[in-house]
């Protein structure tokens, strides 16, 4: 019999959300263990010389319950491995580090392995943090809240002493400085704290690009010719000589200028000639990115690749196996990208979903080249003394490209081209769709399996930890199958869930991130079989809009049921291309051959280890359905559909109507509520009568795109500002979200720039194209037919100050207009919606939240809950009541997100928009808010609750 484990009390409506029932006792124990660990990890201990410092503001389990569960857990699990995950660091990659830590925490926490989290800030101060903080903050939020939510250590020495006493092994996930340059490793070595990864000395050499280049050359590898610019002493004549010796024009020779000790392409740029190179090198130095800058040849005509190396040896015996490499292909679309022809694989392209880059695993290289890349990366791993795992980047220059000055006997010289290894990443990114997981899934590893394998491998180097890796690992996992019509043996009673994402709106890339996150989190439940599904336009219509009129009911789309490895991509186009590749016979045969080859090499080492549970990702092909066939299939297998399709048919009621017609349970609001909320004008009309209740709406005017050019632009500007009674406008697509196409217009010239961007089909408007400063504005593709204009609402700027001499941060807020922008999630049954704690949104560039600030981990600021210095608890309560009134008036159910302006004195709410399928990415604000509940709702419980609400609604129908 199923039994509820815990409930979430929702004070404002006096109701409860039951956490998903956990059906089997082993899983029940694992859930209790995980739940307890998350609370226990908030209790920290200082060194013996100081008093224990309580963590202010961190939610704790009731003492008796926590103590009882912990005692039971200790009795049952005397061999629990204590892992300390350290994230943050001083580099610009802190946000990516937080994402990596969140991903590690998601996939390794279990009954046999307990995780405690730590954070290093930009000033190298160390803190013990709760797991909730890892989930709920970007760096800007994080630093602001550290003093009230975390235990700080007086020094790094005290921190290291704490680690030595409190954890068995450390998993550093700090990217860039102090993480990959040997800093944290040297500290841990000094205090004899076991850790995962390469030692400090080897890290120092491999991290510095100049030193690494010297090391590679010493070991017989082909390297890229380079010149080191160090400090302020720049010898222009020496650089000129270097240009001449490499046959580069002194005025226009193309080179790459980059810091020697910064990761993720931070500060990397293209330069032309000696003068431009020195100018850009000095900029890197003056900006404090690095005081050592490398100028190197631009590799014309080359193809970039990256390869994960996994050590499967025993003890100090290194046995590196290179997984299937990935080819990195930069792509350019339309006139808007012409200026970026010299672009590189930079920070934005690495971490933001964009059509500017595509990945191919394995690469589209000749098989002999792939073999040579794998052999070279393995050799490099050994010769540089690397440990456990690493990522090695490089280039393939075709034989037709300009020859590099080197001898023929160097490794990398082949008849088909030259292979160069250029960057060594000691702590590869571990975000959900990172290269580590992409390549690991291709050869049979799930996220959890690859991470646990890395941890157990590292334990073998330390005698005191060897027993943890000599015991059998967790029970051999069932192969994760994405074929929902097959129920694995021993899994009777498993409920099927189809997570659908994608679509063809400008929000499809964020939808992919949301769907991937939901899919991975729901796999925590043993009673669910979760299948990821991509919604796409039919292949024959993918490059045209001609079928739009025929597709009035939205039913002509296609759905791809995806294997595990094909989900882990950055764009929907890439997923679709991977699906087509996977079913192409020759490509499929090559991938299968290489997969088997790598798996055999891995098993040569892994078969010797009792802890390895076996590969757990099946080698499957994607399945292709029409949307109608997919819905019919969902009905046959009695699946619940988790809708993660943002915009289009995912939010306008179309998909909901199709599912409802077949009686299929689905998440989120129903048909009519979805239709109303998708139409921003209809939303305002539906709420107009609530003005006396403190709910206000913004005036709007709708115009067709082509109408902008039918009359002089100045006339259109005067008509709009006169009708809306304002001086500045906010323009947004009528049926798109996620900040795509949203801009502030201050004059007729701004309107002309915006209209021309639509007419030219620009994919993005460059920074500061308008009269008022702003960041990059992602544009809808294709351009919207209808645009909404409304008065731009001025809010008080909120600034999180930089750290002062007292090493603390403060909010700077003048409070003149008395209005602030908030975003808030609502969850529950129809008519009984509960408001989560609102978040105050703080914009880092310009007046409109950018796509990155909303969804890219590590950017943007969301203050959750709002600081009492801005909104009092009393006013916050009134605000939440009005948010619930809005949700219930619109007949929302399941969950949604409401964006609004709030008056900090009265709690009045000025509605901006309602998103019925809000972003569900790992860094989305909804997760912040769910974790602020009492008790906190962790992501997998939050998404599980949404599934239960979907099932309950269908029962009521």
Secondary structure, 3 states (H helix, E strand, C coil): CCCCCCEEEEHHHCEEEECCCCCCHHHHHHHHHHHHHHHHCCCCCCCCCCCCCCCCCCCCCCHHHHHHHHHHHHHHCCCCEEEEEEEECCCCCHHHHHHHHHHHHHHHCECCEEEEEEEECCCCCEEEECHHHHHHCCHHHHHHHHHHHCEECCCHHHHHHHHHHHCCEEEECCCCCCCCCCHHHHHHHHCCCCECCCCHHHHHHHHCHHHHHHHHHHCCECCCCEEEEECCECCHHHHHHHHHHCCCCCCCCEEEEEECCCCCCCCCEEEEHHHHHHHHHHHHHHCCCCCEEEEEECCCCCEEEEEEEEECCCCCCCCEEECCCEEEEECCCCHHHHHHCCCCCCHHHHHCCCCCEEEEECCCCCHHHHHHHHHHHHHHHHHCCCCCEEEEEEEEEECCCCCCCCCCCCECEECCEEEEEEEEECCCCCCCCCHHHHHHHHCCCCHHHHHHHHHHHHHCCCHHHHHHHCCCCCCCCCCECCCCCCCCCCCCCCEEEEEEEECCCCCHHHHHHHHHHHHHHHCCCCCEEEEEEEEECCHHHCCCCCCCCCCCCCCCCEEEECCHHHHCCCCHHHHHHHHHHHHCHHHHHHHHHHHHHHHHHHHHHHCCCCCCCCCCECCCCCEEEEHHHHHHHHHHCCCEEEECCCCHHHCCCHHHHHHHHCCCCECCCCHHHHHHHHCHHHHHHHHHHHHHHCEEECCEEEEEHHHHHCCCHHHHHHHHHHHHCCCCEEEEECCCCCCCCCEEECCHHHHHHHHHHHHCCCCEECCCCCCCCCCCEECCCCCCCEEEEEECCCCCCEEECCCCCCCCCCEEECCCCCEEEEEEEEEEECCEEEECCCEEEECCCCCCCCHHHHHCCCCCEEECCCCCCCCCHHHHHHHHHHHHHHHHHCCCCEEEEEEEEEECCCCCEEEEEEECCCCCCCCCHHHHHHHCCCCCCCHHHHHHHHHHHHHHHHHHC
